[in-house]
Amino acid sequence: QVQLVESGGGLLQPGGSLRLSCEGSGFTFNMYAMSWYRQAPGKERDLVASINYNGENTRYADSVKGRFTIARDNTKNTVYLQMNRLKPEDTAVYYCQVIILLQEYWGQGTQVTVSS
């Protein structure tokens, strides 16, 4: 079965950096686009960044452009989200997502808290 496992979240101060990882299994990882979403308390889950199957195309939410970078290593079945210059408003649970045959699959999420 499809599984996505995120890791790398934590508590850090504004201006800091963090790298999230999401390892996929149960599907042919190098065939599918991958995305990172986030959900802050009381808010909807929003798209942060996406990357196509081979890593050549990426897109970002305006709020993270220039600060976050999505990348993937298909040899490790892993997608990453490098987050720099973090702000308190980046505080959220971060999820990775894959869509396979119109079915969405989500990881369990990893908490990122940015606070002084």
C-alpha positions as CSV (number, residue, x, y, z in Angstrom):
1,Q,0.0,0.0,0.0
2,V,1.0,3.6,-0.6
3,Q,2.8,5.1,2.4
4,L,4.3,8.5,2.9
5,V,6.4,9.2,6.0
6,E,7.5,12.8,6.8
7,S,10.3,13.7,9.1
8,G,12.4,16.7,10.1
9,G,10.0,19.0,11.8
10,G,10.9,20.9,15.0
11,L,10.9,24.1,17.0
12,L,13.2,26.9,15.9
13,Q,13.6,30.6,16.0
14,P,12.6,33.1,13.3
15,G,15.3,33.2,10.6
16,G,16.3,29.7,11.0
17,S,16.4,26.8,8.5
18,L,15.0,23.3,8.5
19,R,14.8,20.5,6.0
20,L,11.8,18.2,5.8
21,S,11.9,14.8,4.3
22,C,9.2,12.5,3.0
23,E,9.9,8.9,2.0
24,G,7.4,7.2,-0.2
25,S,6.8,3.4,-0.6
26,G,4.3,1.1,-2.1
27,F,4.3,2.9,-5.5
28,T,6.8,3.7,-8.3
29,F,8.1,6.9,-6.8
30,N,9.9,8.2,-9.9
31,M,6.7,8.2,-11.9
32,Y,4.8,10.7,-9.9
33,A,4.8,14.4,-9.0
34,M,5.1,15.1,-5.3
35,S,3.8,18.0,-3.2
36,W,4.2,19.6,0.2
37,Y,1.2,21.1,1.9
38,R,0.8,22.8,5.3
39,Q,-2.0,23.4,7.7
40,A,-1.9,26.0,10.4
41,P,-4.3,25.8,13.4
42,G,-7.8,26.8,12.4
43,K,-6.8,27.2,8.7
44,E,-7.2,25.1,5.6
45,R,-4.5,22.9,4.2
46,D,-2.6,24.9,1.6
47,L,-0.1,23.9,-1.2
48,V,3.4,24.9,-0.4
49,A,5.4,23.4,-3.3
50,S,5.3,20.8,-6.0
51,I,7.8,19.0,-8.0
52,N,7.3,16.9,-11.1
53,Y,8.4,13.2,-11.5
54,N,12.0,13.9,-12.5
55,G,12.6,17.1,-10.5
56,E,12.9,19.3,-13.6
57,N,9.8,21.4,-12.8
58,T,8.8,23.0,-9.5
59,R,6.3,25.5,-8.3
60,Y,5.8,27.4,-5.1
61,A,3.2,29.3,-3.2
62,D,3.9,33.0,-3.3
63,S,4.4,33.1,0.4
64,V,7.5,30.8,0.3
65,K,9.1,31.7,-3.0
66,G,12.7,32.5,-2.6
67,R,12.8,30.9,0.9
68,F,11.8,27.3,0.3
69,T,13.2,24.8,-2.1
70,I,11.6,21.5,-3.1
71,A,13.8,18.7,-4.4
72,R,13.7,14.9,-4.8
73,D,16.0,12.0,-4.8
74,N,14.4,9.2,-6.8
75,T,17.2,6.8,-5.8
76,K,16.0,7.2,-2.2
77,N,12.2,7.5,-2.9
78,T,12.4,10.8,-1.0
79,V,11.2,14.3,-1.5
80,Y,12.6,17.2,0.5
81,L,11.6,20.7,1.5
82,Q,14.4,23.0,2.4
83,M,13.0,25.9,4.4
84,N,15.2,29.0,5.0
85,R,14.5,32.3,6.6
86,L,11.6,30.8,8.5
87,K,8.9,33.1,9.9
88,P,6.4,32.6,12.7
89,E,3.7,32.4,10.0
90,D,5.4,29.3,8.6
91,T,4.2,27.5,11.8
92,A,2.1,24.6,10.7
93,V,1.9,20.8,10.2
94,Y,3.6,20.0,7.0
95,Y,2.3,17.1,4.9
96,C,3.6,15.5,1.7
97,Q,1.1,14.3,-0.9
98,V,1.0,12.2,-4.0
99,I,-1.9,11.7,-6.4
100,I,-2.1,8.2,-8.0
101,L,-4.9,7.5,-10.4
102,L,-6.9,10.5,-9.1
103,Q,-6.5,9.2,-5.5
104,E,-4.8,11.5,-3.0
105,Y,-2.4,10.0,-0.5
106,W,-1.1,11.9,2.5
107,G,1.6,11.4,5.1
108,Q,0.9,11.8,8.8
109,G,2.5,15.2,8.9
110,T,5.4,16.8,10.8
111,Q,5.1,19.9,13.0
112,V,7.1,23.0,12.3
113,T,7.0,25.7,14.9
114,V,8.7,29.0,14.4
115,S,8.8,31.1,17.6
116,S,11.1,33.3,19.5
